[in-house]
């Protein structure tokens, strides 16, 4: 599924945000954490638009992105206090 989507797609950006968040926890980096949070916010906006669009609402990448954002939120628990 990852290879079927273009770079810059919702799925690619979701994976990048989750990866940055996880990496910023393993190697504490405030700048990486800020970048992950910024990317998360941007992708959430993109995902919201895709879900509201009748032509893209059923795209598999949307469902995968929603599931992957669960990982993002879990990996950011220390920062959400």
C-alpha positions as CSV (number, residue, x, y, z in Angstrom):
1,X,0.0,0.0,0.0
2,X,2.9,2.4,0.8
3,X,4.4,2.0,-2.7
4,X,1.0,2.4,-4.4
5,X,0.8,6.0,-3.0
6,X,2.8,8.9,-4.2
7,X,5.4,10.7,-2.0
8,X,3.6,13.5,-0.2
9,X,0.4,11.5,0.0
10,X,-1.6,11.3,3.2
11,X,-0.2,7.9,4.0
12,X,3.4,8.9,3.3
13,X,3.0,11.9,5.5
14,X,1.4,9.9,8.3
15,X,4.2,7.4,8.3
16,X,6.7,10.3,8.4
17,X,5.0,11.9,11.4
18,X,4.8,8.6,13.3
19,X,8.4,7.8,12.5
20,X,9.6,11.3,13.6
21,X,7.6,11.0,16.9
22,X,9.0,7.6,17.6
23,X,12.5,8.6,16.8
24,X,12.3,11.8,18.9
25,X,11.3,9.7,21.9
26,X,14.2,7.2,21.4
27,X,16.7,10.0,20.9
28,X,15.2,12.9,22.8
29,X,15.1,15.8,20.4
30,X,12.8,18.7,20.9
31,X,13.2,19.8,17.3
32,X,12.2,16.4,15.9
33,X,9.3,16.4,18.3
34,X,8.1,19.8,17.1
35,X,8.5,18.7,13.5
36,X,6.5,15.5,14.2
37,X,3.7,17.5,15.9
38,X,3.6,20.0,13.0
39,X,3.4,17.2,10.5
40,X,0.7,15.5,12.5
41,X,-1.4,18.6,12.5
42,X,-1.0,19.1,8.8
43,X,-1.9,15.5,8.0
44,X,-4.9,15.6,10.3
45,X,-6.2,18.6,8.2
46,X,-5.5,16.7,5.0
47,X,-7.2,13.6,6.3
48,X,-10.2,15.6,7.4
49,X,-10.6,17.0,3.9
50,X,-10.2,13.6,2.3
51,X,-12.9,12.1,4.6
52,X,-15.3,14.9,3.7
53,X,-14.7,14.4,0.0
54,X,-17.1,11.7,-1.5
55,X,-14.5,10.7,-4.1
56,X,-11.7,10.0,-1.6
57,X,-13.6,9.0,1.6
58,X,-13.2,5.3,0.9
59,X,-9.4,5.4,0.0
60,X,-7.5,2.7,1.9
61,X,-4.8,5.2,2.7
62,X,-7.2,7.1,4.9
63,X,-8.1,4.1,7.0
64,X,-4.4,3.1,7.3
65,X,-3.5,6.7,8.3
66,X,-6.2,6.7,11.0
67,X,-4.9,3.4,12.4
68,X,-1.3,4.7,12.3
69,X,-2.2,7.9,14.1
70,X,-3.0,5.7,17.1
71,X,0.7,4.9,17.2
72,X,1.5,8.6,17.0
73,X,-0.6,9.4,19.9
74,X,0.7,6.5,22.0
75,X,4.3,7.5,21.2
76,X,3.6,11.1,22.3
77,X,2.1,10.3,25.7
78,X,5.1,11.8,27.6
79,X,4.5,15.1,25.7
80,X,0.7,15.2,26.2
81,X,0.8,15.8,29.9
